[in-house]
């Protein structure tokens, strides 16, 4: 009997060891698969922690009843953003619920929580009128600015004094518009800024824009050619003029490049210095200049100290 009891004890111990080994192996296998996977093939994939049902997010819509809390909406109608009519604060779309809107009114504007809905209706109408006025004002200012540039361009092309816009063009426009369209249209004409200083700034702005466009096209073309001429203006000052020729797409363009005042001694060295400084400021290099054309003056084509000889030394 003792032998049989000992055998039973040994068998039970071996069975327990076998069960423990299987448990440890299964646990080890599950740890290698990761937290979202399961080694048991009988377990349904839908029960796996790695596969979770995607959450659908729906946007809250605005209701006219929210106006009683002092709120309207802004932004896209499909995803409206609550907008407080009192302080202009914007809340998230998730706050588009009566409880949160009411809490904002009670905490931020407690003196208005007992106001009738008609009060907020009038407040909304006032806010909308202000927004419409601002849009119209911005549009008028843009048109007036554009008209100012158009007049400045005409003044520059006519080579007239900058005061002509204020002393002649504006009065003439007002007289014509008053007769043809009436006094209200004259008020719109008066919004166009055309003082002599304004015209001067407009011309400078357009000049800088033209310069940047020409330099950009020269950079794209890489190669360019120069034509220079030196002359004396009516005040007795020497001026250096230069045109540039370059390839623009499928065409060869020629544009005015610079007009610079020269010192009293108009030597080839000074002409070269002024031209080189301008090219350097524009990011251009003499190495990309394929040809130079001049008026044939001694300062330009001198064999030793002429402008052309200095260019050839580069």
Helices and strands as residue ranges (DSSP letters): H 2-33, G 45-47, G 64-69, E 71-74, E 81-84, G 93-95, H 98-108, G 110-112, H 117-158, H 164-164, I 165-169, H 170-180, H 183-189, H 196-221, E 224-232, E 238-248, E 251-261, H 268-281, G 286-288, E 289-293, H 298-301, H 307-312
